[in-house]
Amino acid sequence: MARLVEFNQQDAIRKAMEVFWKKGYNGASMRDLTDAMQINPSSLYNTIGDKRQLFIRCIDDYTQARAGALQTHASGFKSASKALISIINESVNSILYSSNSCLAIKTTFELAVTDKDVQAILKHESDLTYALFLSLVRRAIEEKEMPADTDAEMIADYILNAFTGWHQSYIVHQDAARVKKMAKFLIAQISS
């Protein structure tokens, strides 16, 4: 009779996510993952699936949590432009002071080009983030916090893509002043 597999899947997913964060998808071995999750390989295969299925769960959980946190953060502001500025500053803080760079960005460069499922998850999160930024920019225009002729779509897209560029810049150059300067420039552009 088969032994009942008992473990906290959410906790195991979080532990696997940490391994993927540190080593990337290709660098993480099944042994790394099952050791971190404190389960045996058969428990993983019987409940979640193989390494790829585990990774899909991890990146999906990660992106959903990020999108929810961003929405919650933005909803704490009455002023749309102040929400955008706060989000920009929080992004800078995350880039410079978080122990791990963004898992979604790392995944974009490692897998999104070749894995359509991963690409779809990342695109969904990007679309949600873009929609939030677009709604904030449009609200800022309506509230006269930005000029009426502001191209809301371009600004939302620019902010979203700036974050990816800042991550890449910091990974390559390790220059906090450079990232802060770019963020200050972006804030000045959307505040004028």
Sequence and secondary structure as in RCSB ss.txt:
>XXXX:A:sequence
MARLVEFNQQDAIRKAMEVFWKKGYNGASMRDLTDAMQINPSSLYNTIGDKRQLFIRCIDDYTQARAGALQTHAS
GFKSASKALISIINESVNSILYSSNSCLAIKTTFELAVTDKDVQAILKHESDLTYALFLSLVRRAIEEKEMPADT
DAEMIADYILNAFTGWHQSYIVHQDAARVKKMAKFLIAQISS
>XXXX:A:secstr
        HHHHHHHHHHHHHHHHHHH  HHHHHHHHTS HHHHHHHT SHHHHHHHHHHHHHHHHHHHHHHHHH
T SSHHHHHHHHHHHHHHHHHH SS  HHHHHIIIIITT HHHHHHHHHHHHHHHHHHHHHHHHHHHTTSS TT 
 HHHHHHHHHHHHHHHHHHHHHH  HHHHHHHHHHHHHHHH 
